[in-house]
């Protein structure tokens, strides 16, 4: 599973941070319980990433409208997502310190009657930069948003994602309300598979992300102020090969394991502003959730 994390993160964000391409992690050395804890923050980050950037205005045109946007994100990794308490084998000698998750730094180690073992290092990240693009079309105060990247092959890796958003301006039915108010549903799915014919390197990830929000906005000439409350969930199906060279976990080693890992994100509050200059819109907001995420966007709004 060479450069597993690099391939995943670099593939999902083709124009994101180049630092991912410099890191590799041998996650196949982790037994399933530890592997689940190691990648769990990745599931949370997928939720923070895909459930961000869904809106900058609650006003939806009654006649036809079209938008194209590029969204940049900066997700802060909290300290409790950088380490986990591992579950060593029964023949461990002494205590085992917390070790790095996918976003952590140094791995811990332990000694057993079969020898010395070192846990893998993480990516040593305090924040994760990312980006996404999206298209939106609207009519009758209802907007359909689409995000996609067709599933294509990069060497031994296949990657793709598809997302939808459906939004309706409920304040259009109540003209007396001084704010624009809308409700929105977001569904985003990401697929990644790495298979170079060597089962030791096999990896498969499917991330499923859902969000429902209510948001409002108020325009003051060129400036629009907006905010919203969102319920969300994220889950990740993760398959990998566990290579147990020392036979420390009888019955578990040297085969592919399929894990289901839920993200920690449940609710978020968003506050931001947008500057509208003709058909160009520049917006920025902050999202308070498990991974506090700052977003900025550049959109064409017709």
C-alpha positions as CSV (number, residue, x, y, z in Angstrom):
1,X,0.0,0.0,0.0
2,X,2.8,2.3,-1.0
3,X,2.0,6.0,-0.9
4,X,-1.6,5.1,-0.1
5,X,-2.6,8.4,1.6
6,X,-0.7,10.5,-1.0
7,X,-2.7,8.9,-3.8
8,X,-6.0,9.3,-2.0
9,X,-5.7,12.9,-1.1
10,X,-3.9,14.0,-4.2
11,X,-6.5,12.2,-6.4
12,X,-9.5,13.7,-4.7
13,X,-8.0,17.2,-4.8
14,X,-6.1,17.4,-8.1
15,X,-5.2,21.0,-7.6
16,X,-4.7,20.9,-3.8
17,X,-1.6,20.9,-1.6
18,X,1.5,19.3,-3.3
19,X,2.7,18.2,0.2
20,X,0.5,15.1,0.0
21,X,2.7,13.7,-2.8
22,X,5.7,13.6,-0.5
23,X,4.2,11.4,2.2
24,X,3.6,7.6,2.3
25,X,2.1,5.5,5.0
26,X,2.2,1.7,5.4
27,X,-1.3,1.3,6.8
28,X,-1.3,-2.4,5.9
29,X,0.8,-3.0,9.0
30,X,-2.2,-2.1,11.3
31,X,-4.6,-4.7,12.5
32,X,-8.3,-3.8,11.7
33,X,-9.2,-2.1,15.1
34,X,-6.1,0.2,14.9
35,X,-6.6,0.8,11.1
36,X,-10.1,2.0,11.8
37,X,-8.9,4.5,14.4
38,X,-6.1,5.6,12.2
39,X,-8.3,6.5,9.2
40,X,-11.4,7.7,11.2
41,X,-10.3,11.4,11.1
42,X,-10.1,11.0,7.3
43,X,-13.8,10.2,7.3
44,X,-14.5,13.3,9.3
45,X,-12.5,15.4,7.0
46,X,-14.4,14.1,3.9
47,X,-17.5,15.3,5.6
48,X,-16.0,18.7,6.4
49,X,-14.8,19.0,2.8
50,X,-17.8,17.8,0.8
51,X,-20.4,19.5,3.0
52,X,-18.8,22.9,2.7
53,X,-19.3,25.6,0.1
54,X,-22.9,24.9,-0.7
55,X,-24.2,28.4,-0.7
56,X,-23.4,32.2,-0.4
57,X,-26.9,33.5,-0.9
58,X,-30.4,32.3,0.0
59,X,-32.0,34.2,-2.9
60,X,-32.9,31.9,-5.8
61,X,-34.1,33.4,-9.1
62,X,-37.7,32.8,-10.1
63,X,-36.6,32.8,-13.7
64,X,-33.6,30.9,-15.1
65,X,-30.2,31.4,-13.4
66,X,-26.8,29.7,-13.8
67,X,-23.7,29.6,-11.6
68,X,-20.2,28.2,-11.9
69,X,-18.0,28.3,-8.9
70,X,-14.5,27.4,-7.7
71,X,-14.4,26.9,-3.9
72,X,-11.2,26.8,-1.8
73,X,-11.2,25.4,1.7
74,X,-8.9,25.3,4.7
75,X,-9.9,22.7,7.3
76,X,-8.2,23.0,10.7
77,X,-7.3,19.6,12.2
78,X,-8.1,19.5,16.0
79,X,-5.6,17.9,18.3
80,X,-8.0,15.1,19.3
81,X,-8.0,14.0,15.6
82,X,-4.2,13.6,15.5
83,X,-3.7,10.7,17.9
84,X,-5.4,7.5,19.0
85,X,-4.9,4.9,21.7
86,X,-3.8,1.7,19.9
87,X,-4.8,-1.9,20.7
88,X,-1.5,-3.9,20.8
89,X,-1.3,-7.7,20.8
90,X,-1.6,-9.7,24.0
91,X,2.1,-10.4,24.1
92,X,3.1,-6.7,24.5
93,X,5.7,-5.8,27.1
94,X,4.8,-2.7,29.1
95,X,2.5,0.2,28.2
96,X,1.9,1.6,24.7
97,X,1.6,5.4,24.2
98,X,-0.9,7.1,21.9
99,X,0.1,7.0,18.3
100,X,-0.5,9.1,15.2
101,X,-3.7,9.1,13.1
102,X,-3.6,9.9,9.4
103,X,-3.2,13.6,10.3
104,X,-0.9,13.0,13.2
105,X,2.9,13.1,13.3
106,X,5.0,10.4,14.9
107,X,4.0,6.8,15.5
108,X,4.5,5.1,18.8
109,X,6.1,1.7,19.4
110,X,6.0,-1.3,21.6
111,X,8.0,-4.4,22.4
112,X,6.6,-7.9,22.3
113,X,8.0,-11.4,22.8
114,X,8.2,-11.6,19.0
115,X,10.2,-8.4,18.7
116,X,10.0,-4.6,18.3
117,X,7.1,-2.9,16.5
118,X,6.7,0.7,15.3
119,X,3.3,2.2,14.4
120,X,3.2,4.2,11.1
121,X,3.6,8.0,11.0
122,X,0.8,10.3,9.8
123,X,0.8,13.3,7.5
124,X,1.7,15.8,10.3
125,X,-0.9,18.3,9.2
126,X,-2.4,21.1,11.3
127,X,-4.8,22.0,8.5
128,X,-5.8,20.5,5.2
129,X,-6.2,22.8,2.1
130,X,-8.7,21.6,-0.5
131,X,-10.8,22.8,-3.4
132,X,-13.8,21.8,-5.5
133,X,-15.8,23.1,-8.5
134,X,-19.6,23.1,-8.9
135,X,-22.3,24.0,-11.4
136,X,-25.8,25.3,-10.5
137,X,-28.9,26.0,-12.5
138,X,-32.1,27.5,-11.1
139,X,-35.7,28.1,-12.0
140,X,-38.9,28.8,-10.0
141,X,-36.9,29.7,-6.8
142,X,-35.3,26.2,-6.9
143,X,-31.7,25.4,-7.6
144,X,-29.9,22.2,-8.6
145,X,-26.2,22.1,-7.9
146,X,-23.8,19.4,-9.4
147,X,-20.3,18.6,-8.5
148,X,-18.5,15.8,-10.4
149,X,-15.3,14.3,-11.5
150,X,-15.7,11.3,-13.8
151,X,-14.1,8.1,-12.6
152,X,-10.8,7.9,-14.3
153,X,-7.6,5.9,-13.9
154,X,-4.3,7.4,-12.7
155,X,-1.7,4.6,-12.9
156,X,-3.0,1.9,-10.6
157,X,-5.5,4.2,-9.0
158,X,-9.1,4.9,-10.0
159,X,-10.8,7.9,-8.6
160,X,-14.0,9.9,-9.1
161,X,-16.7,11.8,-7.2
162,X,-20.3,12.9,-7.8
163,X,-22.4,15.3,-5.8
164,X,-25.8,16.9,-5.9
165,X,-27.4,19.8,-4.1
166,X,-31.1,20.8,-4.2
167,X,-32.2,24.1,-2.7
168,X,-35.5,26.0,-2.5
169,X,-36.1,29.6,-1.4
170,X,-38.9,29.3,1.1
171,X,-39.1,33.1,1.7
172,X,-40.4,33.4,-1.9
173,X,-43.7,32.2,-0.5
174,X,-43.7,34.9,2.2
175,X,-42.9,38.3,0.6
176,X,-43.2,40.1,4.0
177,X,-40.1,38.4,5.4
178,X,-37.2,40.9,5.4
179,X,-34.6,38.1,4.8
180,X,-34.1,35.6,2.1
181,X,-34.4,32.1,3.6
182,X,-33.7,28.8,1.9
183,X,-33.4,25.1,2.6
184,X,-30.9,22.8,1.0
185,X,-29.9,19.1,0.8
186,X,-26.4,18.0,-0.2
187,X,-25.4,14.5,-1.2
188,X,-21.7,13.8,-2.2
189,X,-20.0,10.5,-2.9
190,X,-16.3,9.9,-3.5
191,X,-14.8,6.6,-4.8
192,X,-11.1,5.6,-4.8
193,X,-9.5,2.3,-5.6
194,X,-5.8,1.3,-5.8
195,X,-5.0,-2.1,-7.3
196,X,-1.6,-2.9,-8.7
197,X,-2.3,-6.7,-8.7
198,X,-0.4,-7.1,-5.4
199,X,-3.0,-7.8,-2.7
200,X,-0.7,-6.2,-0.1
201,X,-1.2,-2.8,-1.8
202,X,-4.9,-3.1,-2.4
203,X,-7.0,-0.1,-1.1
204,X,-10.6,0.9,-1.7
205,X,-12.5,3.9,-0.2
206,X,-16.1,5.0,-0.7
207,X,-17.0,8.1,1.2
208,X,-20.7,9.0,1.5
209,X,-21.7,12.5,2.8
210,X,-25.1,14.0,3.5
211,X,-26.2,17.4,4.7
212,X,-29.4,19.3,5.3
213,X,-29.3,23.0,6.1
214,X,-31.4,26.1,6.6
215,X,-29.7,29.3,5.6
216,X,-30.5,33.0,5.3
217,X,-29.0,36.1,3.6
218,X,-29.5,39.8,3.5
219,X,-28.2,42.0,0.7
220,X,-26.8,45.6,1.2
221,X,-26.0,47.0,-2.3
222,X,-23.0,44.9,-3.4
223,X,-22.5,43.0,-0.2
224,X,-24.5,40.0,0.9
225,X,-24.3,38.7,4.5
226,X,-25.3,35.1,5.0
227,X,-25.4,32.3,7.6
228,X,-26.9,28.9,8.2
229,X,-27.3,25.9,10.5
230,X,-26.6,22.5,9.0
231,X,-27.1,18.9,10.1
232,X,-24.7,16.5,8.4
233,X,-23.3,13.0,8.4
234,X,-20.3,11.3,6.8
235,X,-19.3,7.6,6.5
236,X,-16.5,5.8,4.8
237,X,-16.2,2.2,3.6
238,X,-12.5,1.3,3.7
239,X,-10.9,-1.9,2.4
240,X,-7.2,-2.8,2.8
241,X,-4.9,-5.7,3.2
242,X,-3.5,-6.4,6.7
243,X,-0.1,-7.9,6.5
244,X,0.8,-9.7,9.8
245,X,4.3,-10.8,9.3
246,X,4.9,-11.9,12.9
247,X,1.5,-13.6,13.3
248,X,0.7,-11.4,16.3
249,X,-3.0,-11.5,15.4
250,X,-3.9,-15.1,14.5
251,X,-6.9,-15.3,12.1
252,X,-6.7,-11.6,11.1
253,X,-3.5,-11.3,9.2
254,X,-2.7,-11.6,5.5
255,X,-6.1,-10.9,4.1
256,X,-8.3,-8.0,3.0
257,X,-10.5,-6.4,5.6
258,X,-13.6,-4.2,5.0
259,X,-14.2,-1.5,7.5
260,X,-17.0,1.0,8.0
261,X,-15.9,4.2,9.6
262,X,-18.3,7.1,10.6
263,X,-17.2,10.7,10.7
264,X,-17.5,13.0,13.7
265,X,-19.3,15.9,12.1
266,X,-23.0,16.3,13.1
267,X,-23.8,20.0,13.1
268,X,-22.2,23.1,11.7
269,X,-22.9,26.8,11.9
270,X,-21.8,29.0,8.9
271,X,-21.3,32.7,8.8
272,X,-20.0,34.6,5.8
273,X,-20.2,37.4,3.2
274,X,-20.3,37.7,-0.5
275,X,-19.3,40.7,-2.7
276,X,-21.2,40.8,-6.0
277,X,-19.5,42.7,-8.9
278,X,-21.7,42.2,-11.9
279,X,-21.6,38.5,-12.8
280,X,-18.6,38.0,-10.6
281,X,-19.1,36.9,-7.0
282,X,-16.3,36.6,-4.3
283,X,-17.4,35.0,-1.0
284,X,-15.8,33.8,2.2
285,X,-17.2,32.1,5.2
286,X,-16.2,30.2,8.3
287,X,-17.8,26.8,9.3
288,X,-17.8,25.8,12.9
289,X,-17.8,22.0,13.1
290,X,-15.4,19.2,14.2
291,X,-12.9,20.4,11.5
292,X,-13.4,24.2,11.6
293,X,-13.3,25.0,7.9
294,X,-12.7,28.4,6.2
295,X,-13.9,28.7,2.6
296,X,-13.5,31.2,-0.2
297,X,-15.1,31.1,-3.6
298,X,-15.0,32.8,-7.0
299,X,-18.2,32.4,-9.0
300,X,-19.8,33.4,-12.2
301,X,-23.5,34.2,-11.4
302,X,-25.8,34.8,-14.4
